[in-house]
């Protein structure tokens, strides 16, 4: 008589244990994989914010304005700005006159509104990279949204060398942890 109810109880017990061991089995498997995996390493991750403009109107001056927000947190270890400006000069005797010449103006602001970097040119400016220094006595950059404002005016004849253009890249380098077998840096 006992055999009639023992078998269904064992069957139910077996079913319950086999379905719940999946979660417990996953926890054990995860612990084993974590113990085998190598420790994370410090790495650097770079992100570049780029603004490029090639002017394409030859008969009227073309105006350009843009603003780029760049988030900076405590993990940022380096900020650098690459800039290149090409302004086709037909007459180099004119010089830079307000409202008469073509130009590129760019300013890079800290979250508190201080100017960290700027250019104001009306002729060619060779490609160069400038590093934004840390404030004296500081070990990190000011946290928050930095802002790059660009204002420019130029001309250009498409598909010819007579085209004003500029490129400004802000590169942010961060220190992060990189885990083995993963491509992301956190």
WOSUL-V939399 format. One record per backbone hydrogen bond with DSSP energy under -1.0 kcal/mol. CO is the residue of the C=O (numbers start at 0). NH is the residue of the N-H. Records with the same first field share a line. If there is no record, write none. Layout:
CO = NH ; NH
//
This chain:
1 = 5
2 = 6
4 = 8
5 = 9
6 = 10
7 = 11
8 = 12
9 = 13
10 = 14
11 = 15
12 = 16
13 = 17
14 = 18
15 = 19
16 = 20
19 = 23
20 = 24
21 = 25
22 = 26
23 = 27
24 = 28
25 = 29
26 = 30
27 = 31
28 = 32
29 = 33
30 = 34
31 = 35
32 = 36
40 = 177
42 = 175
44 = 173
46 = 171
48 = 169
50 = 167
52 = 165
56 = 155
61 = 153
63 = 151
65 = 149
67 = 147
69 = 145
71 = 143
72 = 75
74 = 174
77 = 172
78 = 131
79 = 170
80 = 129
81 = 168
82 = 127
83 = 166
84 = 124
85 = 164
96 = 99 ; 100
102 = 152
103 = 120
104 = 150
105 = 118
106 = 148
107 = 115 ; 116
108 = 146
109 = 112
113 = 109
116 = 107
118 = 105
120 = 103
124 = 84
127 = 82
129 = 80
134 = 137
143 = 71
145 = 69
146 = 108
147 = 67
148 = 106
149 = 65
150 = 104
151 = 63
152 = 102
153 = 61
154 = 163
156 = 159
160 = 162
161 = 156
163 = 54
164 = 85
165 = 52
166 = 83
167 = 50
168 = 81
169 = 48
170 = 79
171 = 46
172 = 76 ; 77
173 = 44
175 = 42
176 = 185
177 = 40
178 = 181
//
